[in-house]
Amino acid sequence: MSYRQTADFLLYDWLHVETLQQRARFAEHSRETFDAVLDMCEKLAADKFAPVNRLVDTEEPWFDGEKVHVPGAAVAAARAYAESGMLAAAQDYDMGGMQLPCVVEMAAHAFFSKAGIGVGGAGMLTSGNANLLMAHGSERQREVFAKNEFAGRFFGTMCLSEPQAGSSLSDIVTRATPDGEGHEADPLGPRFRLRGNKMWISNGEHELAENIVHLVLAKIPGPDGKLIPGTKGISLFIVPKKLVDTDGKLTGERNDVALAGLNHKLGYRGIPNTLLNFGEGRYPVRGSAGAIGYLVGKPGEGLRCMFHMMNEARIAVGLGATMLGYAGYEASLDYAKNRPQGRPIGPGGKDATQPQIPIIRHADVRRMLLAQKSWCEGALALELYCARLVDEQHSGAPDDAAQAALLLEMLTPIAKSWPSEWCLEANSLAIQVHGGYGYTRDFPVEQYWRDNRLNMIHEGTHGIQALDLLGRKVVMDGGKGLQLLASRINATIERAMRVPELAGFGNELAAALAEVGRATKAAWATGTPEEALANAVPYLQAFGHTVIAWIWLDVALCAHAKLEPGAADEPALRGKLAACRFFYRHDLPKVAAWLQVVASRDDTCRTIDEAWF
């Protein structure tokens, strides 16, 4: 079953996205308009992105001392994407958007991740950058920067990490000082001069658009000239590569932002990954060194604002990981259907006189294909479910919107981390299905694995997501988020209990959910964070598997209700039921083992002496 067929089923049969057109925001849409967007993105991805996916992997961006070079076909693909209008797809009509539901937008964007994730990353960063400004920027900042990003004139970045700090944002030392007299009255926002270094900045330098809009975290020094320790002193600034006037026109002034070098990565090679120096004086602007930046929001609220982009990026990373896994699954499925090797085993063993059979007929190959299918389709369903929550949050009734926001907050660590681990594992199995050929560049699966390996690190590592989940999300507001998620899971279990073929899965899911609840309480039994969080990653893994088991059971209920023997879609629906069964038999039992170390507050990792390594 192709990605498009799977997406159609999830969108229309499972999530019922057509009902969104009953809401004022989406009133001009219908299944026909949704399908038109999906058709357009599917064709654009196939025509412009897929043909250059291998090219951008083998011909990495390079820096000649003045500018970064990428293959011309990649530039053409990026510009074709910008011209398609998809950067602004979910925005208001008066911002140049289509007012497309987020869930349809994400399903459409998935075509680009699947066809060439190393080409399409600029779009995700740009739309996320602009969406942040729509939420936290001033009216002028939205008009000058966000609107031009949605139009594809400007591309965006997010500049958080520093060479010495990595993910520890409280330790950043980039500083922002007021830019002279009248700095607070600049129409583009209070004007500052930034000085510091930012590391791992995707698309930090390129020639894909007229301008690059950097969103930069920095600290404003206190009265004593010292930076405020911790995250409370962090503010957020717009730092354009080229300065603009209040209408968004380029002034001809180059800002003091310099490329220090490129990072050469395992995968995602089509996206320049940079080290940027802000305010080093290489490009003095308006008579002095220091990169000019405009404050977004209030001083000290930078991290709160940036989390708007970070959370959006985490879901986008999860979807990207999903689609790389899906691409590997489709490739290995095709290979398994066409690669002859081995013979069936009869009562007397193998008969060498018989012709070889396609490897898909071997049970172990089917195991590997089913694992990929269950992980990738389960992850896709989760990502689209989260996108549907975004639509509910923004267009639903007040109570429904509040619940959607809380549920989305609970699920974001899973939406980012689970696909980045298990769809990577799917890519590993895709290589295994190909055998020795899987490790060669004759087939694309080795590149999919390399590209996907970065997603366990992008936008917060597994460890960071685990600490967020167990240390904050499940205990916030007295556990209201966990209670809400449990109520949604229990509602699916109740429905499953009325379907004899799925009732057993309902019981197994209920047991797993109960174990998650017990382990959560046991982890925090002493109230000591160091003890509770020492095994946060196994907790994340168990929690994620429980969530995916819930998603699969809900999808299976939909497939079962639609199943009609002899119908054209019968094989696809039976495939979903088989994938659900596989996940419950092969993956859900892992939950108990992971939670055992959590509930016992096992101290092996926490107390081991460094010398013992």
C-alpha positions in Angstrom: 0.0 0.0 0.0 1.6 3.3 -1.1 2.0 6.3 1.1 -0.7 8.1 -0.7 -3.2 5.3 -0.2 -2.2 5.1 3.5 -2.6 8.9 3.9 -6.0 8.9 2.2 -7.2 6.2 4.6 -5.9 8.0 7.7 -7.1 11.4 6.6 -10.6 10.5 5.4 -11.6 7.2 7.0 -9.9 7.5 10.3 -9.5 11.2 11.1 -12.6 12.4 9.1 -10.9 15.6 8.0 -13.7 16.4 5.6 -15.8 17.4 8.6 -13.4 20.3 9.2 -15.0 22.2 6.3 -18.0 22.7 8.6 -15.9 25.2 10.5 -15.7 28.8 9.3 -11.9 28.8 8.8 -12.0 25.8 6.4 -15.4 26.6 4.8 -14.0 27.0 1.3 -12.4 23.6 1.4 -13.6 20.2 0.5 -12.1 16.8 -0.2 -11.5 18.0 -3.8 -9.3 20.9 -2.6 -7.5 18.7 -0.1 -6.9 16.1 -2.8 -5.7 18.8 -5.2 -3.0 19.9 -2.7 -1.9 16.3 -2.1 -1.8 15.7 -5.9 0.3 18.8 -6.4 2.8 18.0 -3.7 3.0 14.3 -4.8 3.9 15.4 -8.3 6.3 18.2 -7.2 8.1 15.8 -4.9 8.4 13.2 -7.6 9.5 15.7 -10.3 11.9 18.0 -8.4 12.9 16.3 -5.2 13.3 12.6 -5.8 15.7 13.0 -8.8 18.2 15.1 -6.8 18.1 13.1 -3.5 21.2 11.1 -4.3 22.9 14.1 -5.9 22.7 16.2 -2.8 24.0 13.3 -0.8 27.1 12.8 -2.9 27.8 16.5 -3.8 27.7 18.2 -0.4 27.5 22.0 0.0 30.8 23.7 -0.1 32.1 27.1 0.9 34.4 29.1 -1.3 35.2 31.7 1.4 32.4 34.0 0.2 29.3 31.9 -0.3 27.9 28.4 0.0 27.4 26.3 -3.2 24.8 23.6 -3.6 23.9 21.7 -6.8 21.7 23.8 -9.2 19.0 21.1 -9.2 18.6 21.4 -5.5 18.3 25.2 -5.8 15.6 24.7 -8.4 13.7 22.2 -6.2 13.8 24.6 -3.2 12.5 27.5 -5.3 9.8 25.3 -6.9 8.7 24.4 -3.5 8.6 28.1 -2.4 6.6 29.0 -5.5 4.1 26.3 -4.8 2.6 28.3 -1.9 3.1 25.4 0.6 5.2 27.6 2.9 2.0 29.5 3.7 -0.5 26.7 3.2 -2.0 26.9 6.7 -1.9 30.7 7.0 -4.8 33.2 6.6 -5.8 34.2 3.1 -4.6 37.8 3.8 -1.1 36.4 4.6 -1.0 34.7 1.2 -2.1 31.4 2.7 -4.7 28.7 1.8 -6.2 28.3 5.3 -5.4 24.6 4.9 -5.9 22.4 7.9 -2.7 21.5 9.6 -3.4 17.8 9.2 -3.7 18.1 5.4 -0.7 20.4 5.3 1.5 17.8 7.1 0.2 14.9 5.0 1.2 16.9 1.9 4.6 18.0 3.2 5.4 14.3 3.9 5.8 13.7 0.2 8.9 16.0 0.2 10.4 14.3 3.3 10.0 10.9 1.6 11.3 12.1 -1.8 14.3 14.1 -0.6 14.6 15.2 3.0 18.0 16.6 2.4 16.5 19.0 -0.1 13.3 20.0 1.7 14.5 21.0 5.2 14.6 24.7 4.4 10.8 24.7 4.0 10.3 23.3 7.5 12.6 25.8 9.1 11.2 28.7 7.2 7.6 28.0 8.0 8.4 27.3 11.6 10.4 30.5 11.9 7.5 32.5 10.4 4.9 30.8 12.5 6.8 31.8 15.7 6.8 35.4 14.5 3.0 35.2 13.8 2.5 34.0 17.4 5.0 36.3 19.3 6.2 39.0 16.9 4.9 42.5 16.6 2.5 43.5 13.7 5.4 45.0 11.8 7.6 42.0 12.4 4.9 39.8 11.0 4.5 42.0 7.9 8.2 42.5 7.2 9.6 39.1 8.1 7.0 36.4 8.4 5.0 37.4 5.4 8.1 37.5 3.2 9.1 34.0 4.5 5.7 32.6 3.7 6.1 34.1 0.2 9.5 32.4 -0.2 11.4 35.7 -0.6 13.2 35.1 2.8 14.2 31.8 4.3 14.5 31.2 8.1 16.7 29.5 10.6 16.6 28.8 14.4 19.9 29.6 16.2 20.0 28.1 19.7 23.0 25.9 20.3 26.6 27.2 20.8 29.9 25.3 20.5 30.4 25.2 24.3 26.8 24.7 25.3 25.1 22.3 22.9 21.6 21.5 24.3 22.4 23.3 27.6 20.7 26.6 26.6 21.2 28.0 30.1 24.9 28.2 29.3 24.7 30.2 26.1 26.9 33.3 26.1 25.8 35.2 23.0 25.0 38.6 24.3 22.8 41.4 23.1 23.4 45.0 24.0 21.1 48.0 23.2 22.2 49.6 19.9 22.6 53.2 20.9 20.2 56.1 21.5 16.7 55.5 20.4 17.2 51.7 20.1 13.9 51.0 21.8 11.9 52.9 19.2 13.0 51.1 16.1 9.8 50.2 14.1 11.1 46.7 13.5 11.5 46.1 17.3 13.8 47.2 20.0 17.3 47.2 18.3 20.3 45.4 19.8 23.8 44.4 18.8 24.5 40.7 19.1 27.9 39.1 19.6 28.6 35.4 19.9 28.7 32.0 18.0 26.0 29.6 17.1 26.7 26.0 16.1 24.7 23.3 14.2 22.6 25.9 12.3 20.8 24.3 9.4 20.6 26.5 6.3 22.6 29.2 8.1 24.1 30.3 4.8 22.9 29.8 1.3 21.7 31.5 -1.9 18.2 29.9 -2.0 16.4 33.2 -1.3 16.9 36.9 -1.2 17.5 36.9 2.5 18.0 34.7 5.6 16.1 35.5 8.8 17.9 34.1 11.8 16.0 33.7 15.0 18.7 33.9 17.7 18.7 33.3 21.4 20.9 35.6 23.3 21.2 37.2 26.8 20.9 40.9 27.6 23.6 41.8 30.3 22.4 43.1 33.6 23.3 46.5 35.0 26.7 45.1 36.1 27.5 44.0 32.6 27.2 40.3 33.5 24.9 37.8 31.9 22.1 36.4 34.0 22.7 32.7 34.8 20.2 30.1 33.7 17.4 30.3 31.2 15.6 33.3 32.7 18.0 35.8 31.1 17.5 34.4 27.5 15.8 36.7 25.0 14.9 36.2 21.3 16.0 38.3 18.4 15.4 38.6 14.7 18.8 38.9 13.0 18.5 39.2 9.2 21.5 38.4 7.0 20.7 41.5 5.0 19.0 44.5 6.6 15.6 45.6 5.4 13.4 48.7 5.7 10.0 48.8 7.3 8.4 47.6 4.0 10.7 44.5 3.9 12.8 45.9 1.0 16.6 45.2 1.2 18.6 48.3 2.1 21.8 47.0 0.6 23.4 46.7 4.0 25.0 43.3 4.9 24.5 42.5 8.6 27.5 41.4 10.7 26.8 37.7 10.5 29.6 35.6 9.1 29.9 31.9 8.2 32.8 30.3 10.1 32.5 26.9 8.5 30.4 24.0 7.4 29.7 20.8 9.4 30.0 17.7 7.4 27.4 15.2 8.5 26.5 11.5 8.3 23.2 12.4 6.5 21.0 15.3 5.6 23.9 16.4 3.4 21.8 18.6 1.1 21.2 21.1 3.8 24.2 23.3 4.7 24.9 22.9 8.4 26.9 25.9 9.7 28.8 27.6 12.5 27.9 31.2 12.5 29.7 34.1 14.0 27.5 37.1 15.1 29.1 40.5 15.5 32.8 39.5 15.0 33.3 42.6 12.8 33.9 40.9 9.5 30.9 42.8 8.1 30.8 46.1 10.1 27.3 47.6 9.8 26.4 51.2 10.2 29.9 52.1 11.3 30.6 49.4 13.9 30.8 45.7 14.6 27.9 43.8 16.1 25.0 42.0 14.3 21.9 44.1 14.4 18.9 42.2 15.9 15.4 43.1 16.8 13.8 41.9 20.0 10.9 39.5 19.7 8.5 39.7 22.6 9.8 40.8 26.0 13.3 40.6 27.4 13.8 37.3 29.2 11.0 35.5 27.4 13.1 34.2 24.6 13.0 30.5 25.5 9.2 30.6 25.9 8.9 32.1 22.5 11.4 29.8 20.9 9.5 26.7 22.2 6.7 27.6 19.8 9.1 26.9 17.0 10.9 24.0 18.8 7.6 22.1 19.5 6.5 22.6 15.9 9.9 21.4 14.7 9.8 18.4 17.0 6.6 17.2 15.3 8.1 17.9 11.9 11.2 16.0 12.8 9.0 13.0 13.8 7.2 13.2 10.5 10.5 13.4 8.6 11.8 10.3 10.5 8.5 8.5 9.7 8.8 9.2 6.0 12.4 8.1 5.7 11.3 4.9 7.4 8.4 4.7 5.0 10.7 5.2 2.0 12.9 2.4 3.1 9.9 0.2 3.7 8.6 0.7 0.2 12.0 0.1 -1.3 12.6 -3.1 0.6 9.1 -4.3 -0.1 9.7 -3.9 -3.8 13.0 -5.6 -3.5 11.6 -8.5 -1.6 8.9 -9.1 -4.2 11.4 -9.2 -7.1 14.5 -10.8 -5.6 14.5 -14.6 -6.1 16.5 -16.5 -3.6 16.0 -19.9 -1.8 13.4 -22.5 -2.1 10.5 -23.6 0.0 11.1 -26.3 2.6 9.0 -29.4 2.2 8.8 -32.6 4.2 12.0 -33.8 2.6 13.8 -30.5 2.9 14.6 -28.2 0.0 14.3 -29.4 -3.6 17.1 -27.8 -5.6 15.4 -28.8 -8.8 12.6 -26.3 -8.2 12.9 -22.7 -9.2 13.9 -20.1 -6.6 11.1 -18.1 -5.0 10.9 -14.3 -4.2 12.3 -13.7 -0.8 9.1 -12.2 0.4 7.8 -15.7 0.7 10.3 -16.4 3.6 8.8 -15.9 7.0 11.8 -13.9 8.4 11.6 -11.5 5.5 7.9 -11.1 6.1 8.8 -10.4 9.8 11.1 -7.6 8.8 8.6 -6.1 6.4 5.8 -6.4 8.9 7.9 -4.7 11.5 8.7 -1.8 9.1 5.0 -1.5 8.2 3.8 -1.5 11.8 6.4 1.0 12.9 6.1 3.4 10.0 2.3 3.4 9.5 1.9 3.6 13.3 4.2 6.6 13.4 2.4 8.2 10.5 -0.9 7.8 12.2 0.5 9.4 15.4 1.9 12.4 13.5 -1.3 13.0 11.6 -3.3 12.6 14.9 -1.1 15.3 16.4 -1.7 17.6 13.5 -5.4 17.0 13.8 -5.0 18.2 17.5 -3.4 21.4 16.2 -6.5 22.0 14.1 -8.7 21.3 17.1 -6.7 23.7 19.2 -7.0 26.5 16.7 -10.5 26.1 15.4 -12.5 23.9 17.9 -14.9 24.9 20.6 -13.1 26.4 23.7 -13.3 23.2 25.8 -12.2 21.0 22.9 -9.4 23.4 22.0 -8.1 23.4 25.6 -8.1 19.6 25.7 -6.4 19.3 22.3 -3.6 21.7 23.5 -3.1 19.7 26.7 -3.1 16.4 24.8 -0.7 17.7 22.2 1.7 18.9 24.9 1.7 15.3 26.3 2.2 13.7 23.0 4.9 16.0 21.6 7.9 14.1 23.2 6.6 10.9 21.7 5.8 12.4 18.3 9.4 13.5 18.1 11.2 10.6 19.7 9.3 7.4 18.8 9.6 7.7 15.0 13.2 8.8 15.2 14.1 5.6 17.0 11.8 3.0 15.5 11.6 4.3 11.9 15.4 4.4 12.0 15.2 0.7 13.1 12.9 0.2 10.1 15.6 1.6 7.9 18.0 -0.9 9.4 15.7 -3.7 8.6 15.3 -2.3 5.0 19.0 -2.7 4.6 18.8 -6.2 6.0 16.1 -7.2 3.5 18.4 -6.1 0.7 21.2 -8.3 2.1 24.7 -7.3 0.9 23.2 -4.9 -1.7 21.7 -2.9 1.2 25.1 -1.6 2.2 25.9 -0.3 -1.3 24.9 2.8 -3.1 23.2 0.8 -5.8 20.1 1.0 -3.6 18.8 4.0 -1.6 18.2 2.3 1.7 21.7 3.0 3.1 21.1 6.7 2.5 17.7 6.6 4.2 19.4 5.1 7.3 22.1 7.8 7.3 19.6 10.6 6.8 17.4 9.2 9.6 20.1 8.7 12.1 20.2 12.5 12.7 16.6 12.6 13.8 17.4 11.0 17.2 19.4 14.2 17.9 17.5 16.9 16.0 15.4 19.2 18.2 16.3 17.5 21.5 17.9 14.1 22.0 16.1 11.1 23.3 17.4 11.8 26.7 16.1 15.4 26.6 12.6 14.2 25.4 12.6 11.6 28.2 13.4 14.1 30.9 10.7 16.4 29.5 8.1 13.5 29.5 8.8 12.0 32.9 10.1 15.1 34.6 7.5 17.6 33.5 4.7 16.4 31.2 3.3 13.5 33.2 3.3 15.4 36.5 2.3 18.9 35.4 -1.0 20.2 36.9 -1.2 17.2 39.1 -1.1 14.8 36.2 -4.0 16.3 34.3 -2.3 15.6 30.9 -1.6 12.0 31.7 -5.2 11.6 33.0 -6.6 13.1 29.7 -4.4 10.8 27.6 -5.5 7.8 29.7 -9.1 8.7 29.2 -8.7 8.8 25.4 -6.9 5.4 25.5 -9.6 3.9 27.7 -12.3 5.1 25.3 -10.6 3.2 22.5 -10.3 0.1 24.7 -14.0 0.3 25.5 -14.8 0.3 21.8 -12.5 -2.6 21.1 -14.1 -4.7 23.8 -17.3 -4.7 21.7 -15.4 -6.2 18.7 -14.5 -9.9 19.4 -11.6 -9.9 17.0 -10.0 -6.9 18.8 -11.1 -7.3 22.4 -7.9 -9.2 23.3 -5.8 -6.3 22.1 -8.0 -4.0 24.2 -7.1 -6.1 27.3 -3.4 -6.0 26.5 -3.5 -2.3 26.0 -5.3 -1.8 29.3 -2.7 -3.8 31.1 0.1 -1.8 29.5 -1.6 1.5 30.4 -2.0 0.3 34.0 1.8 -0.5 34.1 2.6 3.0 32.9 0.5 4.5 35.6 2.1 2.3 38.3 5.6 3.0 37.1 5.0 6.7 37.0 4.0 6.7 40.6 6.8 4.4 41.7 9.4 6.5 39.9 8.3 9.6 41.9 7.6 7.7 45.1 10.6 9.3 46.9 10.1 12.7 45.4 13.8 12.8 44.4 14.2 13.9 40.8 17.7 12.2 40.5 16.1 8.8 41.4 13.0 9.3 39.3 14.7 10.5 36.2 17.7 8.1 36.1 15.7 5.7 33.9 13.7 8.3 31.9 14.6 6.8 28.5 13.2 3.4 29.3 10.1 5.2 30.5 9.9 7.1 27.2 10.2 3.9 25.2 7.5 2.2 27.2 5.2 5.2 27.1 5.8 5.5 23.3 5.0 1.9 22.7 1.8 2.2 24.7 0.8 5.3 22.7 1.5 3.5 19.4 -0.4 0.5 20.6 -3.4 2.8 21.3 -3.1 4.4 17.9 -2.9 1.0 16.1 -5.9 -0.3 18.0 -7.9 2.8 17.0 -6.8 2.5 13.4 -7.6 -1.2 13.5 -11.2 -0.5 14.7 -11.6 1.8 11.7 -10.2 -0.8 9.3 -12.3 -3.6 10.8 -15.5 -1.5 10.4 -14.7 -0.9 6.7 -13.7 -4.5 5.9 -15.9 -6.1 3.3 -14.7 -9.4 1.8 -14.1 -9.1 -1.9 -13.9 -5.3 -1.8 -11.1 -3.6 -3.7 -9.6 -2.3 -0.5 -9.8 -5.6 1.4 -6.1 -6.4 1.1 -5.1 -3.0 2.4 -7.5 -3.2 5.3 -6.4 -6.7 6.2 -2.8 -5.5 6.0 -3.6 -2.9 8.7 -5.1 -5.5 10.9 -2.1 -7.7 10.4 0.3 -4.8 11.3 -1.7 -4.1 14.4 -1.6 -7.8 15.4 2.2 -7.8 14.8 2.7 -4.8 17.0 0.8 -6.3 19.9 2.5 -9.7 19.6 6.1 -8.5 18.9 6.4 -5.0 20.4 3.9 -4.3 23.2 5.4 -7.0 25.5 8.6 -4.9 25.7 6.8 -2.4 27.8 6.9 -4.5 31.0 10.7 -4.9 30.8 11.3 -1.2 30.3 9.0 -0.2 33.1 10.6 -2.7 35.5 13.7 -0.6 35.8 11.7 2.6 36.1 9.4 1.3 38.8 12.3 -0.1 40.9 14.2 3.1 40.5 17.2 1.0 39.4 20.4 2.9 40.2 22.8 1.0 38.0 23.4 3.9 35.6 23.1 6.6 38.3 25.6 5.1 40.7 28.3 3.4 38.6 31.7 4.8 39.3 33.3 6.6 36.4 36.5 4.6 37.0 34.6 1.4 36.2 34.2 2.4 32.6 
